[in-house]
């Protein structure tokens, strides 16, 4: 059975910048600020690193993962192949179960 993951939570550019500002200017530990904002501590550090390395282009809204309609055909086929393998395993188990019943 394929389990669905929880969707990513997205934050605005302003929220990220404010979180980084709080971390740098407040003098409080990053863990305390993260808990207050409802995010993970390491997320603050990732945002800070993005802001330092990318400056104005940071938090432009482009996600690293492609949208479903833009996925490559190879990725789509791999997913379908995995699903079909799982279905085949289920069918094999069911066939073995019913074969035992008829003996």
N, C-alpha and C positions, 0 to 999 in steps of 0.2 A: 504494500500500500504506500502510495506517495504522500508524504506529509508536507503540508504547506507551511512555509515560514512566515513569521510575522513581518509585515512590511516595514521598511526602514523608516525611522522617524526623521523628518527633515526639519532643519532649523534655518531661520533667515540669516542673511549676511549680518544684519545689525545685531542679532542675538549673539552670534559667534564673536563679533568684534567686542561687544559689551562684556561677554564672559572673559575674554582674554584681558581686557582692560581691568576688570575686577581682580583677576589673578595677579596681574603685575602691580597694581597700585594699592591694593588693600592690605598687603602684608600678611594676609591669612593664608593658611595652607590650601593647596589646590584641591585636596580631598574635601575640605569643608565647603568651598565654593561650589564644587561639582555636586555635592549632596544638596545644597541649597537650590541649585538650578535643576536638579533632577537628571543629571547626566553622569557618565562615568568620568573618573579623574583623568584617565589616559586620553579621553576625547579632547579635553582642554589642551593637553600638550600637542596633540595632532593638529588642532586648529592653529595653535601658536606657531608651530613649525610651517604650516601651509602659508600663514600670513607672512612669515619672515622670508620664505623662499620665493613666493609668488607675488608678493606685494599687492598691487592693485587688482591683479587677475585672480587673487584668492577668493574663494567662495562665490565663483561666478554662476554657480547653479548647475554646472555640467557634472554629471555623475560619472564615475569610472565605469560603471556597468552599463552596457547598452540597453536601451528600451526593448521590450519584447518584439515589437514590430521591426526593429533594426538588427535583430540578432542574425548572426551568420547562419547559413543553411547547415553548415557542419554542426554547430551547437544544437540546432533544432533536431537534426537527425540523431545525434548522440543521445539526447533526452528520450526521443521516441524509442531508440534501440534499448535503452535501460528499462523503459516501461514495458516493452514487449518481452524482455527477458524475465521480468518479474511475473508477468502474466503466464508465461510458459512454465515457470516453476510451480505456480499455483495449479495449473492444469495437470502437470505431471503428478503432483501430490494427490490431486483429486482422483486421477485415473488409478493410481496405486491403491488408494483407499477403496474404491469401488471394485477393483479387481479382487481384493481380499474378500470382499463381501460375497462375491459370486462363487467362490471356491468351497 
